[in-house]
Amino acid sequence: MMSGYVSGSALPRIILNDFKKMKLIIPPLDILQRFESILIPIYEKIRLTNDKNLNLKQTRARLLTRLISDFSC
């Protein structure tokens, strides 16, 4: 549907005014709420995993620094 509105060959884009011409299908509120109830736990898991990864990276950096300083003495 959107391909008819795309202009530019090197950098394809859609002009802002063309968005006004497009029809969007918006699901009913109950479906949106069910979808959100599924997504929220997934995004929370992603956030927690990212936090754990950051913590592990910081711990690794500290341990490597300690290992290198202990090994060089």
N, C-alpha and C positions, 0 to 999 in steps of 0.2 A: 504494500500500500504506500509506503513512504518513498519507494524508489522513484515515483513520478515527480517528487518534489526535490530530489537531489540535484544540485548544480555544482559545477566545478569538476575538473577532471583530475588535476594534480592533488587537490585536497577536497574530496567530496564533502558537501555541507548542505544543510537545510536552512533556508532563510527564515528568520523569526516570524515574518508575516504568514509564511506558508503553514506554520504550526496552527494558526487560527482556523485554517481551512480543514484540518484533519479532524476526523471523528474518533474519539476515544471510547472504548468500552470500559466502563467502571463497574466492577462487580458489586452486588448488594452488600450492605454493611455486615450482615451475619457471616458471609463468606470471607470478607476482609478480616473480621475478628478471629475466625477460625484459623485463617492463614497466619495471622500475627501470633496466635497462641502456639503455633507450631514453630515459627521462626525465632521467637524470643529465647527459648532454651538453647537453640542451636547457636545463636549469636553470643549468648552468655558463655557457652562452652568454648567458642572461638576466643572470646576475650580472656577467659581464664587460662586457656592454653598459651596464648600470646604472653600473658603475664608470667607463667611458669617458664616459658622459653627465655624471656628476658632475665629472669632470676637465675636460670641455669647458665646463661652467657656471662653474667656478672660473677657468679661463683667460679666458673671456669677461669676467667681472667685473674681473679684473686689467687686461685690455687696455682695457676701457672707462674704467676709472679713470685709466689712463695717458693715453689719448686725450683725455679731458676736461681733465685737468690740463695737458697739453701745448698743447691748443687754446686754453685760457683765458689763457695767458701772453702 
